[in-house]
Amino acid sequence: MEGAEVFRHAVDRMSAASRQAAAAAGWALDDFDHLVPHQANARIAGFTARQLGIPDDRQLHNIEHVGNTGAASIPLLLAQAAADGRIKPGHRLLLTAFGAGLTWGATTLTWPDPNP
C-alpha cells in the first residue's frame, strides 16, 4: 500500500463525507458540539478536523489511551465520552470514519437523554 496516498485519501474522504452528512442534517459545521472520528491514526483524525475547521476543543479522542481499536473506535469513544461527561444530552455530534477496504462514511446525531 501507498501510505501517504492512503493518508490523503482518508482525510479527503472523511472530510467530504462529513460535509455531506452535515448538509443532509441541515446543520453547519459550526453547529456541532463535537467531532467523533474513527481513530486508526491520530494524524488522520487531526488533519480531518483541520480540513473541516473544527478546533481542538471540539474534537473527541482517546487513541492515546486505547490505541487503534479498529471498527470499535467510535463506539468506545462515545461510551467513554458519555461516561466522563464530555458528551451531554442534546449535544450535536458529527461521526466520521475511514476503514478497511478503503471505505468511508459519516453521520450526525443528537446525543439522547438516558433518563427522559
C-alpha positions in Angstrom: 0.0 0.0 0.0 1.0 3.6 -0.6 0.9 5.0 3.0 0.9 8.7 2.0 -1.7 8.2 -0.6 -4.0 6.3 1.7 -3.5 9.0 4.3 -4.6 11.7 1.9 -7.5 9.6 0.7 -8.7 9.0 4.2 -8.6 12.7 5.2 -10.2 13.8 1.9 -13.0 11.2 2.1 -13.7 11.7 5.8 -13.9 15.5 5.3 -16.2 15.2 2.2 -18.5 12.7 3.9 -18.6 14.9 7.0 -19.7 17.9 4.9 -22.3 15.8 3.2 -23.7 14.5 6.5 -23.9 17.9 8.0 -25.7 19.3 4.9 -28.1 16.4 4.9 -28.9 17.2 8.6 -29.3 20.8 7.7 -26.5 21.7 10.1 -23.4 23.9 9.5 -20.1 22.5 10.7 -20.2 25.2 13.5 -23.4 23.7 14.8 -21.7 20.5 16.1 -20.5 20.3 19.7 -18.0 17.5 18.9 -16.3 15.7 16.0 -16.1 12.0 16.8 -13.6 10.5 14.3 -12.6 6.9 13.7 -9.2 6.6 15.3 -7.0 4.3 13.4 -4.4 7.1 13.3 -4.3 10.3 15.4 -2.8 12.3 12.5 -5.7 11.3 10.1 -8.2 12.4 12.7 -6.3 15.7 13.4 -5.9 16.5 9.7 -9.6 15.8 9.0 -10.6 18.1 11.8 -8.4 20.9 10.4 -9.8 20.4 6.9 -13.3 20.9 8.5 -12.2 23.9 10.5 -13.1 22.1 13.8 -10.9 23.4 16.7 -9.2 21.1 19.1 -11.7 21.7 21.9 -14.5 20.3 19.8 -12.7 17.1 18.9 -13.1 13.9 20.9 -10.3 11.4 21.0 -9.0 8.6 23.2 -6.4 6.9 20.9 -3.6 7.9 23.3 -5.2 5.6 25.9 -6.6 2.7 23.9 -4.7 2.6 20.6 -6.2 1.6 17.3 -9.3 -0.3 18.2 -10.5 -0.8 14.6 -14.2 -0.6 14.0 -14.8 -0.2 17.7 -13.1 3.1 17.9 -16.2 5.3 17.6 -18.5 3.3 19.9 -15.7 3.1 22.5 -15.1 6.8 22.3 -18.8 7.6 22.5 -19.1 5.4 25.6 -16.1 6.9 27.3 -17.0 10.5 26.5 -20.6 10.0 27.8 -19.3 8.3 31.0 -16.8 11.1 31.7 -19.2 13.9 30.8 -17.7 15.2 27.6 -20.9 14.3 25.8 -24.1 15.5 27.3 -27.8 15.1 26.3 -28.6 17.4 23.4 -25.0 17.6 22.1 -24.8 17.5 18.4 -22.2 15.1 17.1 -20.5 14.5 13.8 -19.2 11.0 13.4 -16.8 10.2 10.6 -14.8 7.1 9.6 -12.4 5.6 7.1 -11.6 1.9 7.2 -10.6 -1.4 5.7 -11.3 -1.8 2.0 -10.9 2.0 1.6 -14.5 2.6 2.7 -15.7 5.7 4.5 -18.8 7.4 5.8 -20.2 10.0 8.2 -23.4 10.7 10.1 -24.8 13.1 12.5 -26.8 12.6 15.7 -28.1 14.4 18.8 -27.0 12.6 21.9 -30.0 11.3 23.7 -31.0 11.8 27.4 -30.7 8.4 29.0 -33.4 9.3 31.5 -36.1 11.1 29.6 
